């Protein structure tokens, strides 16, 4: 799992670029999940979990 920290800008407002970060994380996944972590009504962290699926070879029995 990878996590991206979202840092507040000057004045306490969050940088609204978090939505673009989410879009990029989703676009980079084939299988997985993107989780948005919120504290006090503000996005603080975005986590991406990526899964690698291994196809079963033809004729294999495992």
Secondary structure, DSSP 8 states (H G I E B T S, - for coil): -EEEE--B-TTS-B-TTHHHHHHHHHHT-SSEEEEEEEETTEEEEEEEEE-------TT---
